[in-house]
Amino acid sequence: MKDATATSGPARELLWRLVRPAALLVTIVSGVLVAGVWIPPDFGSPDWEFGTIHGFLDGLPLFLVGLGLLAAAALAEGRQATSSVIGVTFVVIAIAVVLAGLLMAINLPLAWRASSANPGLHAAVKKGMAKAAVQVGVMSLGCLLMAVKCLRRDRVAARS
């Protein structure tokens, strides 16, 4: 039986030619959904900010999967410029995730006070806070790791 990881030559090239458009499709569609939660903006409204940030964080993983597959295809095909652009995009997303987390943290005292009279709502706010904290931490660190992989690979390839 042939080892699946030993794919080379035309078969490997075909594999990445199939992955790239699928990854692009996932990235574009999920990117529109993630960006759409911010429209229309209503900064200053704690309800809008809280809901929008949760929607942003909940929709971001699919976008990151698509972007990660695009990065894998770019690295496999030796597309240095593309991997650099994707690496920088991962840095921008990491910054956006941290900023979204900070914006949510600003609203937490309001949500905490507003829910304190209702035990069910208070429990939901606690759960939302914990979920958002994990999402912000994991996604921002994951994006930075992917950025390093894209940009480091780019530097190694440029020296070769």
C-alpha positions as CSV (number, residue, x, y, z in Angstrom):
1,M,0.0,0.0,0.0
2,K,1.4,3.4,-1.0
3,D,2.0,6.0,1.7
4,A,-0.5,8.9,1.3
5,T,2.1,11.4,2.5
6,A,4.5,10.5,-0.3
7,T,2.4,12.2,-2.9
8,S,4.6,14.2,-5.2
9,G,4.8,15.6,-8.7
10,P,1.6,16.0,-10.7
11,A,-0.6,14.4,-8.0
12,R,0.6,16.9,-5.4
13,E,0.2,19.8,-7.8
14,L,-3.3,18.7,-8.5
15,L,-4.1,18.4,-4.8
16,W,-3.1,22.0,-4.1
17,R,-4.9,23.3,-7.3
18,L,-8.1,21.7,-5.8
19,V,-7.5,23.0,-2.3
20,R,-6.8,26.6,-3.3
21,P,-10.2,27.4,-4.8
22,A,-12.1,25.6,-2.1
23,A,-10.1,27.5,0.5
24,L,-10.7,30.8,-1.3
25,L,-14.5,30.0,-1.4
26,V,-14.6,29.3,2.4
27,T,-12.5,32.4,3.2
28,I,-14.6,34.8,1.1
29,V,-18.0,33.5,2.2
30,S,-17.0,33.3,5.9
31,G,-15.2,36.7,5.6
32,V,-18.4,38.3,4.4
33,L,-20.3,36.8,7.3
34,V,-17.7,37.9,9.8
35,A,-17.5,41.4,8.4
36,G,-21.2,41.7,8.2
37,V,-21.7,41.5,11.9
38,W,-20.1,44.9,12.2
39,I,-22.6,46.5,9.8
40,P,-24.3,48.9,10.6
41,P,-21.9,50.1,13.3
42,D,-23.3,51.3,16.6
43,F,-20.3,51.9,18.8
44,G,-21.2,53.2,22.2
45,S,-24.2,50.9,22.5
46,P,-23.1,48.2,25.0
47,D,-25.8,45.8,23.6
48,W,-24.6,46.2,20.0
49,E,-20.9,45.9,21.0
50,F,-21.5,42.8,23.2
51,G,-23.6,41.0,20.5
52,T,-21.3,42.1,17.6
53,I,-18.1,40.9,19.3
54,H,-19.7,37.5,20.2
55,G,-20.9,37.2,16.5
56,F,-17.4,38.1,15.3
57,L,-15.6,35.7,17.6
58,D,-18.1,32.9,16.8
59,G,-17.8,33.3,13.0
60,L,-14.0,33.8,12.9
61,P,-12.9,30.1,13.2
62,L,-14.3,29.1,9.7
63,F,-12.6,32.2,8.2
64,L,-9.3,31.1,9.9
65,V,-9.7,27.6,8.5
66,G,-10.1,29.0,5.0
67,L,-7.1,31.3,5.4
68,G,-5.0,28.5,6.9
69,L,-5.7,26.3,3.9
70,L,-4.8,29.2,1.6
71,A,-1.6,29.6,3.6
72,A,-0.9,25.8,3.3
73,A,-1.4,26.0,-0.5
74,A,0.8,29.0,-0.9
75,L,3.6,27.4,1.2
76,A,3.3,24.1,-0.7
77,E,3.4,25.8,-4.0
78,G,6.3,28.1,-3.0
79,R,4.3,31.3,-3.5
80,Q,6.4,33.6,-1.2
81,A,4.5,36.8,-1.9
82,T,1.1,35.1,-1.2
83,S,2.4,33.5,2.1
84,S,3.7,36.9,3.2
85,V,0.4,38.6,2.6
86,I,-1.4,35.8,4.4
87,G,1.1,36.1,7.3
88,V,0.5,39.8,7.6
89,T,-3.3,39.2,7.4
90,F,-3.0,36.8,10.4
91,V,-1.2,39.5,12.4
92,V,-4.0,42.0,11.6
93,I,-6.6,39.5,12.6
94,A,-4.8,38.8,15.9
95,I,-4.8,42.5,16.6
96,A,-8.5,42.8,15.7
97,V,-9.3,39.9,18.0
98,V,-7.4,41.4,20.9
99,L,-9.1,44.8,20.3
100,A,-12.5,43.1,20.2
101,G,-11.7,41.4,23.5
102,L,-10.7,44.7,25.1
103,L,-13.9,46.4,23.8
104,M,-15.9,43.5,25.3
105,A,-14.0,43.9,28.6
106,I,-15.0,47.6,28.7
107,N,-18.7,46.5,28.5
108,L,-18.5,43.7,31.1
109,P,-19.2,45.8,34.2
110,L,-22.4,47.1,32.5
111,A,-23.5,43.6,31.6
112,W,-22.5,42.3,35.0
113,R,-24.6,45.0,36.8
114,A,-27.5,44.7,34.5
115,S,-27.7,40.9,35.0
116,S,-27.1,40.8,38.7
117,A,-30.9,40.9,39.6
118,N,-31.6,37.9,37.3
119,P,-29.8,34.7,38.2
120,G,-30.4,33.1,34.8
121,L,-29.1,36.1,32.9
122,H,-26.2,36.4,35.3
123,A,-25.1,32.9,34.6
124,A,-25.4,33.5,30.9
125,V,-23.2,36.6,31.2
126,K,-20.6,34.6,33.2
127,K,-20.6,31.9,30.5
128,G,-20.3,34.5,27.7
129,M,-17.4,36.1,29.5
130,A,-15.5,32.8,29.9
131,K,-16.2,31.8,26.3
132,A,-15.0,35.1,24.9
133,A,-11.9,35.0,27.0
134,V,-11.0,31.6,25.7
135,Q,-11.8,32.6,22.1
136,V,-9.7,35.8,22.3
137,G,-6.7,34.0,23.8
138,V,-6.7,30.9,21.6
139,M,-7.5,32.7,18.3
140,S,-5.1,35.6,18.8
141,L,-2.2,33.2,19.7
142,G,-3.2,30.9,16.9
143,C,-3.2,33.7,14.4
144,L,0.3,34.8,15.6
145,L,1.6,31.3,15.3
146,M,0.2,31.0,11.7
147,A,1.8,34.4,10.9
148,V,5.2,33.2,12.1
149,K,4.9,30.0,10.1
150,C,3.9,32.0,6.9
151,L,6.6,34.7,7.4
152,R,9.4,32.5,8.6
153,R,8.9,30.1,5.7
154,D,9.0,33.1,3.5
155,R,12.4,34.2,4.9
156,V,13.8,30.6,4.7
157,A,12.7,30.3,1.1
158,A,14.2,33.7,0.2
159,R,17.6,32.7,1.6
160,S,17.7,29.4,-0.4
